[in-house]
Amino acid sequence: MPTSSPTPVLPGEPAWDITFTRLTRLVLPGLEACMQRLAGRFQAMGLGCHTRVAQTPRGVSVFLALLGPRGLIGIVDMTLVDGQALGQAASPTAALVPWAALDLRLLDACGDVVAPDLARHAPARVFHDASGAANAITPAHLAPMLTAVYLTALALFDLPCAEPRPA
């Protein structure tokens, strides 16, 4: 008797919310670790940093607020974008429907996007399964992208380069 494999739940289907919630639980520690690593670089410059996780209409976001002596300088927004928000749920082939995508952008103190799509050069950015997302969203895997975000923030927010601290 042949056995059939379960049909994957796709974005837009009724059970998708449960699937995306499970995916979020799996990758959220990696997202937070990436932001903590980035926060450490900004803190080494003397900036204050505050992180916050939030469910947004696009997916699940980890925000890193950069704080200077006069207040908020900018915000780093790293979002695991829900497959439904990608607008590709109508794909007839289940293998082509992304479950989620990584988005990374910089916002100024007013909340306006000043550097969109910083994740475009990430080694893996669109995910078709949970294990692929969990393996790709780690500080080690995303280190070059985090460095690019750091350098972009230095330039856009006119921040001084950090001087090495004695060990």
C-alpha positions as CSV (number, residue, x, y, z in Angstrom):
1,M,0.0,0.0,0.0
2,P,1.6,3.3,-1.0
3,T,1.9,6.0,1.6
4,S,1.6,9.6,0.7
5,S,3.7,12.3,2.2
6,P,1.8,15.1,3.9
7,T,1.0,18.1,1.6
8,P,2.8,21.1,2.9
9,V,0.8,24.0,4.1
10,L,1.3,27.0,1.9
11,P,1.0,30.7,2.6
12,G,-2.6,31.8,2.3
13,E,-4.0,28.5,3.5
14,P,-6.0,28.4,6.8
15,A,-3.3,26.5,8.7
16,W,-0.5,28.8,7.5
17,D,-0.5,30.9,10.7
18,I,0.5,27.9,12.7
19,T,3.3,27.0,10.3
20,F,4.7,30.5,10.3
21,T,4.5,30.7,14.1
22,R,6.5,27.5,14.3
23,L,9.0,28.9,11.8
24,T,9.3,32.1,13.9
25,R,10.0,30.2,17.1
26,L,12.7,28.3,15.3
27,V,14.5,31.3,13.8
28,L,13.9,34.1,16.3
29,P,16.9,33.1,18.5
30,G,19.1,33.6,15.4
31,L,17.5,36.9,14.6
32,E,18.1,38.1,18.1
33,A,21.7,36.9,18.2
34,C,22.4,38.8,15.0
35,M,21.0,42.0,16.5
36,Q,23.0,41.4,19.7
37,R,26.2,41.1,17.7
38,L,25.4,44.3,15.8
39,A,24.5,46.0,19.1
40,G,27.9,45.1,20.5
41,R,29.6,46.9,17.6
42,F,27.6,50.1,18.2
43,Q,28.1,49.9,22.0
44,A,31.8,49.7,21.5
45,M,31.5,53.1,19.9
46,G,29.7,54.4,23.0
47,L,26.2,54.3,21.6
48,G,23.3,53.0,23.6
49,C,21.3,50.2,22.1
50,H,17.9,48.8,22.8
51,T,16.3,45.7,21.1
52,R,12.7,44.9,20.8
53,V,10.8,42.0,19.1
54,A,7.4,42.7,17.6
55,Q,4.8,41.1,15.4
56,T,4.2,43.4,12.5
57,P,1.9,43.2,9.5
58,R,4.9,42.0,7.4
59,G,6.0,39.3,9.8
60,V,8.2,39.2,12.9
61,S,10.7,42.0,13.4
62,V,13.6,42.6,15.7
63,F,14.3,46.3,16.1
64,L,17.6,47.7,17.3
65,A,17.4,51.3,18.4
66,L,20.6,53.3,18.3
67,L,20.8,55.9,21.0
68,G,23.2,58.8,21.1
69,P,23.7,61.5,23.7
70,R,20.8,63.5,22.3
71,G,18.4,60.6,21.8
72,L,17.4,58.3,19.0
73,I,19.8,58.2,16.1
74,G,18.2,55.4,14.0
75,I,16.7,52.0,14.0
76,V,17.9,48.7,12.4
77,D,14.9,46.6,11.4
78,M,15.5,42.9,10.7
79,T,12.3,41.2,9.7
80,L,11.4,37.6,8.9
81,V,8.7,38.4,6.3
82,D,5.7,36.1,6.3
83,G,5.2,34.2,3.1
84,Q,1.7,35.7,2.8
85,A,3.2,39.2,2.7
86,L,5.5,38.2,-0.2
87,G,2.6,38.1,-2.6
88,Q,3.5,34.8,-4.1
89,A,1.0,32.6,-2.4
90,A,-0.8,32.0,-5.8
91,S,2.1,29.9,-7.2
92,P,0.8,26.6,-8.5
93,T,3.9,24.8,-7.5
94,A,4.4,24.2,-3.8
95,A,8.2,24.1,-4.2
96,L,8.3,27.6,-5.6
97,V,6.3,29.2,-2.8
98,P,8.6,30.8,-0.2
99,W,7.7,30.4,3.4
100,A,9.5,33.5,4.5
101,A,12.2,36.0,3.5
102,L,14.8,38.0,5.4
103,D,14.5,41.8,5.2
104,L,17.0,44.2,6.7
105,R,16.7,48.0,6.5
106,L,17.8,51.2,8.3
107,L,15.3,53.8,9.5
108,D,16.0,57.3,10.7
109,A,14.8,58.7,14.0
110,C,11.5,59.7,12.4
111,G,10.9,56.1,11.2
112,D,11.5,56.8,7.5
113,V,13.4,54.1,5.6
114,V,16.8,55.5,4.7
115,A,18.5,52.2,3.5
116,P,16.1,49.6,2.2
117,D,16.8,46.0,1.2
118,L,20.2,45.6,2.9
119,A,19.6,41.8,3.0
120,R,19.7,41.6,-0.8
121,H,23.3,40.3,-0.7
122,A,22.8,37.8,2.0
123,P,23.9,34.3,1.0
124,A,20.3,33.0,1.6
125,R,17.4,35.4,1.8
126,V,14.3,33.5,0.7
127,F,13.4,30.4,2.6
128,H,11.2,27.5,1.4
129,D,11.4,25.4,4.6
130,A,12.1,25.8,8.3
131,S,15.5,24.1,8.3
132,G,16.8,26.3,5.6
133,A,15.8,29.4,7.5
134,A,17.2,28.2,10.8
135,N,20.5,27.3,9.2
136,A,20.8,30.6,7.3
137,I,19.8,33.0,10.1
138,T,22.8,32.9,12.4
139,P,25.4,35.6,13.3
140,A,28.2,33.5,11.6
141,H,26.3,33.1,8.4
142,L,25.1,36.7,8.2
143,A,28.4,38.3,9.4
144,P,29.2,40.0,6.1
145,M,25.7,41.5,5.9
146,L,25.8,42.7,9.5
147,T,29.1,44.4,8.7
148,A,27.5,46.1,5.7
149,V,24.7,47.3,7.9
150,Y,27.2,48.7,10.4
151,L,29.1,50.6,7.8
152,T,26.0,51.9,6.2
153,A,24.8,53.2,9.5
154,L,28.2,54.9,10.1
155,A,27.8,56.7,6.8
156,L,24.1,57.5,6.9
157,F,24.0,58.7,10.5
158,D,27.4,60.5,10.3
159,L,28.8,58.4,13.2
160,P,32.5,58.5,14.0
161,C,34.4,55.3,13.4
162,A,35.1,53.4,16.6
163,E,38.5,53.6,18.1
164,P,40.0,50.3,19.3
165,R,39.7,49.9,23.0
166,P,42.6,48.4,24.9
167,A,42.1,44.8,25.9
